[in-house]
Amino acid sequence: MPLEMNREVFITCAVTGSGGTQDRSPHVPRSPKQIADSAIAAAKAGAAVVHCHVRDPETGAPSRRLDLYREVTDRIRDAEVDVVLNLTAGMGGDIVFGGVEAPFPVAEGTDMIGASERVAHVAECLPEICTLDCGTMNFAEADYVMTNTPGALRAMGQMMTDLGVKPEIEAFDTGHLWFAKQLVKEGVLAPNALVQLCMGVPWGAPDDLNTFMAMVNNVPDDWTFSAFSLGRHQMAYVAASVLAGGNVRVGLEDNLWLDKGVLAENWQLVERAGTIIENLGARVIGPAEVREKLGLVKRAPVAT
């Protein structure tokens, strides 16, 4: 497939994530106010979409609390800046096995819940977009598995579609794209799907360019894709994704650094991504254009 550069690019800022980064940088937001403020600053810097997890305000540990999601949602929607809200639905599929000789009982850190509960905050907050991690995967930790069975994904994807929330397919390997195409074929997801290519996450697709193009070439022509990589490769993948016809994601979920020895804030990463995009001769588009492109409807603040 020949490269066709994307000349109208949207930036997603992944604001905080659920990894153990809360003690590695003072800029990783914890409380709903901090997360919302960081998202709003990213929007002012040029992010059309903000992708949000929530954390325990005291410890910074990942959380699924509905009240935290509601507060983040309300604060962002009440802000003076417009932005498309994208909430994670990746929590609640974590298994930590007891070890290679005694996998059961499972260990501390296991968090397995049903499909409806995994989507409960999406139904509560009705973001314009929410994520759908489209496969089960080993992560870097020795005995941890991110679990997303075909049955659970069908159920969650249908719930999202019925709620009028657009799923963002998180593809960590080519098989995840294969199954996502099956969900579209079955009518669980709409044909004009949105996908995020997640590169360099151990042990998914490595972030070399040959693998990246294999991922890109598995995205149907009528889908919209974005891509990111981790750490020092984050900005390189801004350029790579634009050149391959896609959009971009940056943010503290994936990378803590602005330069060697310099910790970043979300807005700085967005600003740098915007500079790269514009230097390539493309244009950074805003939330209104993203809604038109993806068929989204702007949500008003949720009534109390």
N, C-alpha and C positions, 0 to 999 in steps of 0.2 A: 504493500500500500504506500503510495507516494506521500511524502509529508505535505501537509497543507496548513500553514501557520494560522493560528487563531488571531484575528485582529481586533476582536471585541471580547475582552477577558474579564471575568469576575474573580475577585479574591475572596476566599473564605478564610476567616481567622478562627483557628481552633484554640479557644481561650485558656483552658486549664487542664482538660483531660482527666484521667483517673489513675495515672501512673504515680510512682513514688517520688515525684519531683518537688513536693511541697517544702522539703527541707534543703533543697539544693539551690534555690534561688528565692530571694525575698519578693520577687515580682510575680511569682505564681499565686494567683488569687485564690482565696479560701472561702470567705463569707459570701453570701449572695450579693451584698453591696459591692464587694471587691470584684466579684466576677462580672456583675453588670457594668460597673464603672470601666473595667478593662475592655469589655465588649464595646461599650459606647465610644471609648477612645479609639479603638480599632476601626470602628465605623467612620469616625471623623477623619481617620487617616486614609480611608479609601476602601475598607472591607465592605462588600455588599452583603455578605453572609457572615454570621457569627455562629460557630458551633460550640455548644455549651454542655458541659457536665456540671454536677454540683459536688461539693465537698463538705465534710463536717467543719463548721466554722472554727472549732477549737483545735482539732488535730490536723486538719487538712486531708484526712483520709477520704477516699471516694464514698459517696453516699447515694441512696435512692430516695431520700425523703421528699415526699410530695410538696411539703410546705417550702422547702428550699427551692425547688424548681418553680413553684408559683411565684416566689418573691423575685427570683432572677427574671422570670418572664415579665412580670409587672413592671419592674424597674426599667427594663430595656424598652418595653412598649410605651412607657410614660416619658421616655427621653425625648429631647428636642431633635435628635438625629434619627433618620429612617434607616432601618437595616432589616434584612431577612433573618428570622430566627430559625436555627437548626438545633434541635435537642438530640442528644444521644439516646438510643434505646439499646445500648450494648451491655448495660449492667444486668446482672442476674443470671448469667450463663457461665459462671466460673466454677471449675472443679480443681481442687488441689488434692492430688492423691497422696496417700500415706507414705509412699516410697516404693521402690522397685520390687522389693520382696514382700511387702504387705500393703498393697494399694488401698485396702479397706480396713477400718473406716477411713473416710476422707478426712483431710487435715483442716486445721484452721485456715480461713481465707476462702473456703468454699462458700459460694453464694448462688444457689440454684433455685429459681422460682419459675412459676408458670408463665405462659405467653401473655395472658391478660395482665398479670401484675407487672411484667416487663414493659408493657405499653401504658400502664395506668397514668403516668405523668404526662404522656402524650395526649391522652384523652382529656386530662385535667386542663392542660395549658394550650392545646391546639396550636402548636408551632406550625409554620408553613412547611418545614422540612423536618424529618427525623431520620436517624441512621438505621440501616438494616445490615448488620454484619453477616455476609452471605455465605458463611461456612464455618465449620469447626476447625480449630488450628492449635498446634503446639506453639507456645510462646517461649521466650528465652529461659524462663524459670524451669527448673528440672522437672517438676511434677505437676505443673499447671497447664490446664487445657481450657481454651475458650470454646464453649460448647454452643453450637447452633445447629440443631438437627433439621433435616428437611421438613419434618412435620411442624416444628416450632416456627420455622421461617415462613412456611405457608400461612400458618395461623396469624403470626405477627404482621406479615405483609398485607394480608386481607384486612386486618383491623385498621392498619394505617390508611389503606386505600378507602375503606368505608368511612373513616373519620375525615376524609378530605385532606389528609396530610401527605405530602409527597415523600416517599422513601428515598433516601440517598443510599444506594447500594455501596457498602464498603467491601471492596474486593482486595483481598490480601494475596491471591494467587489466581491462576487462570481457571481452575475448577470452580471458583466462586462466581466468575463471570458465566461459566457454562450453566450453573444452576440458576443464576439470575435470569438468563435468557429463557430457561424453562418456566420460571415464574411468570414472565411476560406471556409466553405461549399459552399458559393455563389461565390467563386473565387475572391472576392475583395482583400483578403490577401493571400499570398503564404502559402502552407501547413506547411512549417518549420518555424512557427511563433516564434517571440521573445516577451516575456512578462515580465513586471516588476510588482511584487507583492508589493503594497503600503500599509504597515501595520501601524495602529495606527493614521491615519489621521482622525480627527473628521469631519463628522460622517460616516466613511466608516468601513472597517473591523478592529475590535480592534486587538491589537498586542499580544494577548495571544497565546500560542503555539497550542491550540486546533483549534482556528480559522485559524492560519497560516497553519496547516496541512490540514485543509479543503480546503484552497486555493490551496496548492500544489497538493492535490489529484484531483483537477479540471483542472490541466494543462495536456494536452495530452502528451503522452510519447515522441512524435517526436518534441515537442516544446523545446525551450531553455528558462529557466526562471532565473530571478534574483530577489532579495528582499531587502527591507530596512524597518527600523522603525525610529521613530523620537527621537531626544534628547538623553537622557541617555540610551535608548534602542538600539541606533544605532549599537554599537559594539556587543551587544548580538545577534543581528540579522545577523551579519557577520557569527558568528559560526552557528546559527540556519539554515541559508540558505545553507551553505556548507554541513552540516550534512544531510539536506533534499534533496541534489542533485543539488543545484542551485549555482548561482553566486551572487555577492554582489555589493551593492551601498552604498557609503558614501559621505560626502561632506557637505558644509555649507548650501546648500539648506534645509537640513533636521536636522542639528545639529550644534550648534555653539561652543560646548565645547569639549576640549580634556580631561580635568579632572575637578573635582569640583573647581570652581573659576578660571580656566585656559581656556581662549579663544583659539580656535584652528585656524590653517590655513589648507587649503585644503590638502596640501601635507602631513601634520602631520596625518590627518585622514586616508589618503591612506596608509601611512607607517604603522600605527598601524593595519589597516585591513590586510595588507600583513603579518605582524607578526602573527596575529591570524590564518590566513589561513595556513601558514607554520607550526605553532605549532600543528595544527590538522593533519599534515602529508600530506597536499595537496600542489600543486604547483601553483604559480601565473603565468598566461600566458599573453603574450604580444599581441600587436595589430595585428601582422601578423597572429598569430594563431586564433585570434578572427575572422578576415576576412575569414579565411579558414573554420572555424566552422559555421559561419553564412551566408556564400556565398556572402560576400561583395567585392566590387571592390574599391581599394584605389583611391581617387580623387586627381587630381593635383590641384595646385592653380588655381582659376578661372581667365581667361584672362580678362584684362581690356580693 
